[in-house]
Amino acid sequence: MTRATLYISAIQAATLITALSLTVSAQAQAYQCRAPALTKPAAPASKPAKEPRRITPVSGYTLAMSWSPEYCRLRKDSARDKNQCSGDDGSFGFILHGLWPDAQGNSYPQWCRATKALSPALVKRNFCMMPSTRLMAKEWAKHGTCMTRRPETYFRISQIMFGAVEFPNMDRLSRSPLTAGGLREAFAAANEGLQSDMIRLKVNRRGWLEEVRLCLGKSFRPQRCPRNMRGLKDDRPVKIWRGA
């Protein structure tokens, strides 16, 4: 362990669920999901030249969840996004973008260590949560290496946190005028211990929802988002794409 990074043991990861104030959800966000047959390891992600390796003390975490229908809206025929968007391997609602360590201010740790390929078994085990081997490799290399030494631990923590979230009825929300404040309140109402000021939203330039991000403390409990992470104002209109 270094002073600058928070490494989480497998034992800590296995008992994280008892520390959560969110209620564990049985609601699957993969409406249908078939993990594809995998025989080759997922190639490790390389650090882009423009992104520095940054090792800083961890002050909390962000659980970033992408709204797959919007991401796949123009990518159904993309070979790069075939697993997530073609419909061959499943139909997805929210997927996990990643679990990110945060730091004080506008900085955060990233690319803390070099990585090896992810095993086919690990990729298959986490596919319905994160249906992209490319994304898995990047999230582990960029964020997971700043939290733990083993990818199995990082993805186990991610599974626990993602599985603890109850999602509001996105179909119903999509059919009425909606604001950022209204969507945050819907998430807060669905999850015990979650408040609207613990939730950040990301929308594209056209106002369509792309991501919901939960702010977490060092103990992985939801906490009020720092001021520099507040994001959209409550009265900002938000649209939800239901899919074709």
PyMOL commands that set and color helices and strands:
alter all, ss='L'
color gray80, all
select helices_A, chain A and resi 10-19+68-71+79-85+120-126+133-142+144-146+151-163+170-174+180-190+196-198+227-229
alter helices_A, ss='H'
color red, helices_A
select strands_A, chain A and resi 30-33+60-67+90-92+94-102+199-203+209-216
alter strands_A, ss='S'
color yellow, strands_A
deselect
rebuild
show_as cartoon
